[in-house]
Amino acid sequence: MSGQERKAKGSDLFVAALENEGVDRIFGVPGEENLDLVESLRTSKIELILTRHEQAAAFMAATHGRLTGKPGVCLSTLGPGALNLSTGAAYAHLGAMPMILITGQKPIMSSRQARFQIVDVVATMKPLTKLSRQIISASSIPTVVRDAFRVAMEERPGPVHLELPEDIAGDEVSDVPVIPVHPIEIPVAHRTALDRAAEMILAAKHPLVMMGAATSRPRSTHGIASFVRRTGIPFFTTQMGKGTVPGGTNLYMGTAALSERDYVHDAIDAADLIVAIGHDPIEKPPFIMGPSGPKVIHVSYTSASVEQVYFPDAEVVGDVGPSLELLADRLEGKLPQAAALLPLREEILGHIADRATEARWPPTPQRIVHDIRKVIPENGIVALDNGMYKIWFARNYRTRVANTLLLDNALATMGAGLPSAMMAAMLYPDRRVLAVAGDGGFMMNSQEMETAIRLKLNLVVLVLEDNAYGMIRWKQAVDRFADYGMTFGNPDFVLYAKAYGAKGHRIENIDSFGPTLDAAFKQGGVHLVVIPIDYSENVRVLVDELRAHEKAKA
């Protein structure tokens, strides 16, 4: 169209709609079906960040949603590329992280390549997303994109999938205005529900508060810490609820890394009422309800899903922070029994800290967590992959700021730790960010080291080396199966890091571990630190010691 003004294409409308939503980055691996969209991105304000695998792009976009409350965006081609996004879609869906997945498709008005590479991605994504739809008209793009972002951000947040066919992206259309963004407001809980909950709490002799996954959402933090302070009720957290109330407070009783029998369950078992704030049963149960257990009040944005292990006696449904402020108004100064369980705190936390400074080699998980906590400031971020060490971080790593320990206790997929840390490092370049992965999980997306180098991130990657899929090997031992089929070999991780242009460090003694991490953060750039880990503590503490503790209680 030389000499003429180019008409807007569907892809131009799509990018304009994304800009209207405040999108500044898209992560992905484009294919030929995305080329119109890529061309429209080239002249936009949005940065296209090429990753080395679509799965990593999805993990990064999901973590963007987790940390900001606004959907991250990822991109792939059709067929094989789209299917590589599916694990990331499930990660965001179970973890309640707002995200937009964009996939390409062959032209839908013609079929010149028959069914080459074509699978029904829209149908595939439906059970993994809140909404999955194909765009069939370029003029509908602004409306579809606005609705996608609204759905992704509404409670319960999660991923939305949009398929943009090649001919729709390239279709020339008249200018169609974008749809203005409007705020999403959540009503506070009903007065009757607040009165009922207050009556139950006032009647309780041993109340306890639990902080669940939803309390860590960016919109949640206001009001939650205030509720604990104003009522004086001790609290514990789920794995994904860590950090909402400062872990340094003298009301913190621990984190439920296991479903039962851990030391924090001494308080849970003694409670006659648990105020479960933001609990999402998609997490592995922090405690198992039974007929003789405590009464439970469910406080969250949405009503409870009744499960075999979770069936609350009352519900306070609404915007969590403001609703808790109203509940605290009904309780403040009226709970002389609020701290009844607090005498258990010192013993619970003392057991968890046991052997945290032991100098054995290879080091215990407790020592590794202890030394990491010393070099990470309060607002520093530790992003975990999935493995045996996650339990130890959940139990032992004290958090004082929300979303400073990023772990996945919902899908619990391996391979997410490095991409999640990369996203955190991009959003918060002035904070210390540490990725922690086992040698198995790290190798599932280790190719993203190149992406981290290319983006000039400041990031330290810690690889815990035991030459095995340690979590399953532990389960194998606990269930008294033979030690079989879970071990593997590893590359030289120091050379592997150097091959990407990163700095590599192998820890040879525990005294050098903390100083090496600290020096890596101070130097900046991408560093990989590898350290062996002694998982014999898994059986000693998490099986033998806790079994003995349970018998002693009986």
C-alpha positions in Angstrom: 0.0 0.0 0.0 2.8 2.4 -0.9 1.8 6.0 -0.8 -1.3 5.3 1.2 -1.9 5.3 4.9 -2.0 1.8 6.2 -5.3 0.7 7.6 -5.4 -0.7 11.1 -5.2 -4.5 11.4 -6.7 -6.8 13.9 -3.3 -7.1 15.5 -3.1 -3.3 15.9 -6.4 -3.3 17.7 -5.2 -6.1 19.9 -2.0 -4.3 20.9 -3.9 -1.0 21.4 -6.3 -2.9 23.7 -3.3 -4.4 25.7 -1.7 -0.9 26.0 -5.1 0.3 27.3 -4.9 -2.3 30.1 -1.4 -1.1 31.1 0.5 -4.0 29.7 4.2 -3.2 29.3 5.7 -6.7 28.7 4.7 -9.8 26.9 6.7 -13.1 27.4 6.8 -15.8 24.9 8.0 -17.7 21.9 6.2 -16.5 18.7 5.4 -18.6 15.6 4.4 -17.7 12.1 0.8 -17.4 13.1 1.8 -14.5 15.5 3.7 -12.5 12.9 1.1 -9.8 12.5 0.9 -9.4 16.2 4.7 -9.3 16.5 4.8 -6.5 13.9 2.2 -4.5 15.8 4.2 -5.0 19.0 7.3 -3.7 17.3 6.0 -0.2 17.0 4.1 -0.2 20.4 5.1 0.7 23.9 5.0 -3.0 24.9 8.3 -4.9 25.2 8.3 -8.4 23.7 10.5 -10.6 25.9 11.6 -13.7 24.1 12.0 -16.8 26.4 13.6 -20.1 25.5 10.5 -22.1 26.3 6.8 -21.3 26.4 6.4 -22.8 29.9 8.8 -20.3 31.3 6.9 -17.5 29.6 3.7 -18.6 31.3 5.4 -18.9 34.7 6.8 -15.4 34.4 3.4 -14.0 33.4 1.7 -15.8 36.2 4.2 -14.4 38.7 3.6 -10.9 37.4 0.0 -11.4 38.2 0.8 -12.8 41.6 3.0 -9.9 42.6 1.1 -7.0 41.1 -2.5 -8.1 41.0 -2.6 -7.2 37.3 -2.5 -9.9 34.7 0.8 -10.8 33.1 0.7 -11.7 29.5 2.3 -14.6 27.6 2.3 -15.5 23.9 2.8 -18.6 21.8 2.0 -20.0 18.4 -0.6 -22.7 17.8 -0.4 -26.5 18.5 2.9 -27.4 20.2 3.7 -23.9 21.4 0.2 -23.5 22.9 0.4 -26.8 24.6 3.7 -25.8 26.2 1.7 -23.0 28.0 -0.7 -25.5 29.6 1.4 -26.2 32.7 1.7 -22.4 33.3 -2.1 -22.0 32.8 -2.7 -24.7 35.5 -0.1 -23.0 37.8 -2.0 -19.7 37.6 -5.4 -21.3 37.7 -4.8 -23.3 40.9 -2.7 -20.5 42.4 -5.2 -17.7 41.7 -2.8 -15.6 39.6 -4.3 -13.3 37.0 -2.8 -13.9 33.6 -3.7 -13.6 29.9 -2.5 -16.3 27.5 -2.5 -15.4 23.8 -2.1 -18.2 21.2 -2.0 -18.1 17.4 -4.0 -20.2 15.0 -4.1 -21.0 11.3 -6.6 -18.9 9.3 -10.2 -19.8 10.2 -11.7 -18.6 6.9 -9.6 -21.0 4.8 -7.7 -24.2 5.3 -4.7 -24.2 2.9 -2.6 -26.4 5.2 -5.3 -28.9 6.1 -4.9 -29.7 9.8 -1.1 -29.4 10.1 -0.2 -28.6 13.7 -3.8 -27.9 14.6 -5.2 -29.0 17.9 -8.3 -27.6 19.6 -6.4 -25.3 22.0 -9.6 -23.4 23.1 -11.1 -26.7 24.3 -7.8 -27.8 25.8 -7.5 -24.6 27.8 -11.1 -24.5 29.1 -10.5 -26.7 32.2 -7.2 -24.9 32.9 -8.5 -21.3 32.8 -11.4 -19.1 33.9 -12.3 -18.4 30.2 -11.0 -19.7 26.9 -12.2 -18.3 23.6 -11.3 -17.8 20.0 -11.5 -14.3 18.5 -13.6 -14.6 15.3 -13.9 -10.9 14.3 -11.3 -8.2 14.3 -13.8 -5.5 15.2 -14.7 -7.4 18.4 -11.1 -7.4 19.7 -11.3 -4.3 22.1 -14.4 -5.8 23.7 -12.9 -9.3 24.0 -9.6 -8.1 25.5 -11.3 -5.8 28.1 -13.6 -8.7 29.2 -10.6 -11.0 29.4 -8.7 -8.7 31.8 -11.9 -8.2 33.9 -12.4 -11.9 34.2 -8.8 -12.6 35.0 -8.8 -10.0 37.8 -12.1 -10.7 39.4 -12.3 -13.0 42.4 -11.1 -15.7 42.3 -8.3 -14.4 40.0 -6.8 -16.6 37.3 -5.8 -17.1 33.7 -7.8 -16.3 30.6 -6.9 -17.7 27.2 -7.5 -15.9 23.9 -6.8 -17.5 20.5 -6.0 -15.0 17.8 -6.2 -16.6 14.3 -3.8 -15.5 11.7 -6.4 -14.1 9.3 -8.2 -12.2 12.1 -4.9 -10.7 13.2 -4.2 -9.6 9.6 -7.6 -8.4 8.8 -7.8 -4.7 7.9 -10.6 -2.9 9.8 -11.9 0.5 10.5 -10.6 2.1 13.7 -12.5 0.6 16.7 -12.1 2.4 20.0 -10.8 0.6 23.0 -13.1 0.0 26.0 -12.3 2.2 29.0 -10.9 0.3 32.0 -13.2 0.4 35.1 -12.2 -0.5 38.7 -13.3 -3.8 40.2 -15.0 -3.2 43.5 -15.7 -5.9 46.0 -18.5 -5.4 48.6 -17.8 -5.9 52.3 -19.3 -8.7 54.2 -22.9 -8.6 55.3 -23.6 -7.2 58.8 -25.4 -10.4 59.9 -22.4 -12.5 59.0 -20.1 -10.2 60.9 -22.3 -10.3 63.9 -22.4 -14.1 63.8 -18.7 -14.4 63.5 -18.1 -11.9 66.3 -20.4 -13.9 68.6 -18.5 -17.1 67.9 -15.1 -15.5 68.6 -16.3 -13.9 71.8 -17.5 -17.3 73.0 -14.3 -19.1 72.1 -11.9 -20.0 75.0 -8.9 -20.8 72.8 -9.2 -18.9 69.5 -6.6 -19.1 66.7 -6.3 -17.3 63.4 -5.0 -18.9 60.2 -3.7 -16.9 57.2 -4.3 -18.6 53.9 -3.2 -18.1 50.3 -5.7 -15.3 49.5 -4.3 -13.1 52.2 -1.1 -12.7 50.1 -2.9 -11.0 47.2 -1.8 -7.4 46.7 -5.3 -6.1 47.4 -5.5 -8.1 50.7 -2.8 -6.8 52.9 -4.7 -3.8 54.3 -6.7 -4.7 57.3 -5.3 -8.1 58.0 -2.4 -7.2 60.2 -4.6 -4.7 61.9 -7.1 -7.4 62.8 -4.5 -9.5 64.5 -3.1 -6.5 66.3 -6.5 -5.2 67.5 -7.8 -8.6 68.6 -4.5 -10.1 70.0 -5.4 -13.6 68.7 -2.3 -15.7 67.9 -2.0 -16.8 64.3 -0.4 -19.3 62.0 -0.1 -19.4 58.2 -0.5 -21.8 55.4 2.5 -22.1 53.1 1.1 -19.5 50.6 -0.1 -17.3 53.3 3.3 -16.4 54.8 4.2 -12.8 55.2 0.8 -11.1 55.3 1.3 -10.4 59.0 4.9 -9.8 60.0 6.5 -13.1 61.0 8.4 -11.3 63.7 5.3 -10.4 65.6 5.0 -12.1 69.0 1.6 -13.6 68.0 3.1 -15.8 65.2 2.8 -19.5 66.0 4.3 -21.0 62.9 3.5 -22.2 59.4 1.6 -25.4 58.6 4.0 -27.1 56.2 2.4 -30.5 56.8 -1.3 -31.4 57.2 -1.0 -32.8 60.7 1.3 -33.8 63.5 3.8 -31.0 63.2 4.5 -28.8 66.2 2.2 -26.0 65.0 -0.6 -28.5 65.2 -0.2 -28.4 69.0 -1.9 -25.0 68.8 -4.4 -26.1 66.1 -5.4 -29.2 68.2 -5.8 -27.1 71.3 -7.9 -24.4 69.6 -11.7 -24.5 69.9 -12.2 -21.9 67.1 -10.1 -21.2 64.0 -10.7 -18.0 62.0 -9.5 -19.1 58.6 -8.7 -15.9 56.7 -8.2 -16.3 52.9 -8.0 -20.1 53.0 -8.2 -21.7 49.5 -8.6 -25.5 49.6 -6.5 -25.7 46.5 -3.6 -25.6 48.9 -2.5 -28.8 50.6 -4.6 -28.9 53.8 -2.9 -27.0 56.6 -5.1 -29.0 59.0 -7.8 -31.6 58.6 -11.2 -30.9 60.0 -13.1 -33.6 61.9 -16.1 -34.0 64.0 -14.2 -33.4 67.3 -12.1 -30.6 66.0 -12.4 -26.8 66.4 -15.2 -24.7 64.9 -14.0 -22.8 61.8 -15.1 -19.4 60.5 -14.3 -18.9 56.8 -13.3 -15.3 55.9 -12.6 -14.7 52.3 -13.6 -13.0 49.1 -15.7 -15.9 48.0 -17.7 -18.5 49.8 -16.0 -21.8 50.9 -15.7 -24.8 48.8 -16.9 -27.6 51.1 -14.4 -30.4 51.1 -13.9 -33.6 53.1 -11.2 -31.8 55.1 -12.7 -28.3 55.2 -16.4 -27.5 56.0 -16.6 -24.2 58.0 -19.3 -23.5 60.5 -19.8 -19.9 59.5 -18.7 -17.6 56.6 -17.7 -13.9 56.3 -17.7 -13.3 52.6 -16.5 -10.0 51.1 -13.6 -7.7 50.6 -11.2 -9.2 53.2 -9.4 -6.2 54.6 -12.4 -3.9 55.1 -14.5 -6.8 56.4 -11.9 -7.6 59.0 -11.8 -4.0 60.1 -15.5 -4.2 60.7 -15.1 -7.5 62.6 -12.3 -6.0 64.7 -14.6 -3.1 65.6 -16.9 -5.7 67.2 -14.1 -7.5 69.1 -11.5 -5.0 70.1 -11.0 -4.8 73.9 -13.6 -7.6 74.5 -11.3 -10.7 74.3 -9.5 -11.4 77.6 -9.0 -15.0 76.4 -7.5 -14.0 73.0 -3.9 -15.1 74.0 -4.9 -18.3 75.6 -2.8 -20.4 73.2 0.2 -18.1 73.2 2.2 -20.1 75.9 2.6 -22.8 73.3 4.5 -20.4 71.0 8.0 -20.6 72.5 8.1 -24.5 72.4 6.7 -24.6 68.9 9.2 -22.2 67.4 12.0 -23.7 69.5 11.5 -27.1 68.0 11.4 -25.6 64.5 14.7 -23.8 65.1 16.5 -27.0 66.3 19.8 -27.7 64.6 19.5 -24.5 62.4 23.1 -23.7 63.1 24.6 -27.2 63.0 28.0 -27.2 61.1 27.8 -30.7 59.6 28.7 -31.2 55.9 26.8 -31.6 53.7 24.5 -29.1 55.4 21.0 -29.8 56.7 18.0 -28.0 55.2 17.6 -26.1 58.5 21.1 -24.7 58.2 20.6 -23.7 54.5 17.4 -21.9 55.4 19.0 -20.2 58.4 22.0 -18.9 56.4 19.7 -17.6 53.5 17.5 -15.7 55.9 20.6 -13.9 57.2 21.6 -12.5 53.8 18.1 -11.7 52.5 16.7 -8.4 53.8 13.1 -8.1 54.9 11.9 -7.1 51.5 14.1 -9.5 49.6 12.4 -12.2 47.6 13.1 -16.0 47.7 11.4 -17.8 44.8 11.2 -21.6 45.4 10.9 -24.3 42.8 9.3 -27.5 44.1 11.0 -30.2 46.0 11.7 -31.5 49.5 13.3 -28.3 50.6 10.0 -26.4 50.2 8.7 -28.0 53.4 11.8 -26.8 55.3 11.4 -23.2 53.9 7.7 -23.2 54.8 8.5 -24.3 58.4 11.7 -22.4 59.1 11.9 -19.3 56.9 10.4 -16.3 58.7 8.7 -13.7 56.5 8.0 -10.2 57.5 6.6 -8.8 54.2 3.9 -10.4 52.0 5.1 -12.2 48.8 8.7 -12.4 49.8 8.7 -16.2 49.9 7.2 -17.3 46.6 6.3 -20.9 46.7 3.6 -23.0 45.0 1.5 -25.1 47.2 -1.3 -25.5 44.7 -0.1 -27.1 41.5 3.3 -27.6 43.1 5.0 -27.9 39.7 8.7 -28.3 39.2 10.4 -25.8 36.8 8.7 -22.6 38.1 11.4 -21.4 40.5 13.8 -19.8 38.1 11.2 -18.0 35.9 9.3 -16.8 38.9 12.5 -15.3 40.4 13.3 -13.7 37.0 9.9 -12.0 37.0 10.5 -10.8 40.6 13.9 -9.4 39.6 12.4 -7.5 36.7 9.7 -6.0 38.9 11.9 -5.2 41.8 15.4 -4.5 40.5 16.6 -2.9 43.7 15.7 -5.9 45.9 17.7 -9.0 46.5 16.1 -11.9 44.6 17.1 -15.5 45.1 15.8 -18.5 43.1 16.1 -21.8 45.0 15.7 -25.1 43.1 16.7 -28.7 43.5 18.9 -30.1 40.8 15.9 -31.8 39.3 13.6 -28.8 39.1 16.4 -26.4 38.0 17.2 -28.5 34.9 13.5 -28.4 33.8 13.8 -24.7 32.8 17.6 -24.0 33.2 17.7 -22.7 29.6 16.2 -19.5 30.9 19.6 -18.6 32.4 20.3 -17.3 28.9 17.1 -15.1 29.1 18.2 -13.8 32.5 21.7 -12.9 31.1 20.1 -11.2 28.1 17.8 -9.1 30.2 20.8 -8.1 32.4 19.0 -9.2 35.6 20.4 -9.1 39.1 19.7 -12.6 40.3 21.2 -15.3 42.3 20.2 -18.9 41.6 20.8 -21.5 44.3 20.9 -25.2 43.2 20.5 -27.7 46.0 22.3 -30.8 44.7 21.3 -34.3 45.9 21.4 -36.1 42.4 17.8 -37.3 42.9 14.2 -36.4 42.8 14.4 -36.0 46.5 10.8 -35.5 47.5 9.6 -38.7 45.8 12.7 -40.6 47.1 11.7 -39.5 50.6 8.1 -40.7 50.1 9.5 -43.9 48.8 11.5 -44.4 52.0 8.7 -43.4 54.3 6.4 -45.9 52.6 9.1 -48.5 53.0 9.6 -49.1 49.3 13.1 -49.9 47.9 15.3 -47.0 46.9 14.8 -47.3 43.2 14.5 -45.2 40.1 14.9 -41.7 41.5 18.6 -40.8 41.1 20.4 -39.2 38.2 23.6 -37.4 37.2 24.2 -33.7 36.9 26.4 -31.4 34.7 29.1 -29.4 36.3 26.9 -26.5 37.4 29.7 -24.0 37.7 30.8 -24.7 34.1 27.1 -24.7 33.1 26.6 -21.2 34.5 29.7 -20.0 32.8 28.5 -21.3 29.5 25.6 -18.9 29.7 27.8 -16.0 30.7 26.8 -16.2 34.4 29.1 -16.5 37.4 29.3 -20.0 38.9 30.2 -20.9 42.5 30.4 -24.3 44.2 30.2 -24.3 48.0 32.8 -26.5 49.6 32.1 -25.8 53.3 29.2 -24.4 55.1 31.1 -21.4 56.5 31.5 -20.0 53.0 27.8 -20.4 52.0 26.4 -17.1 53.5 29.4 -15.0 52.5 29.3 -16.4 48.9 25.6 -15.5 48.6 26.2 -12.0 50.0 29.1 -11.3 47.7 27.1 -12.5 44.7 24.3 -10.1 45.5 26.7 -7.2 46.0 28.5 -7.9 42.7 25.2 -8.0 40.7 24.4 -9.8 37.5 23.4 -13.5 37.3 25.1 -15.9 39.7 24.6 -19.7 40.1 25.5 -21.1 43.5 25.5 -24.9 43.9 25.6 -26.6 47.3 25.0 -30.2 48.3 22.2 -31.0 50.8 21.8 -33.7 53.5 18.2 -34.9 53.4 18.7 -37.4 56.2 16.8 -34.8 58.4 13.7 -35.6 56.4 13.2 -38.9 58.1 14.7 -37.9 61.5 12.5 -34.8 61.9 9.5 -35.2 59.7 8.9 -38.8 60.4 10.6 -40.2 63.5 10.6 -37.1 65.6 7.0 -36.1 64.8 5.7 -39.6 65.4 7.4 -39.6 68.8 5.9 -36.2 69.5 2.4 -37.4 68.6 2.8 -40.4 70.9 3.9 -38.2 73.7 0.9 -36.0 73.3 -1.4 -39.0 73.4 
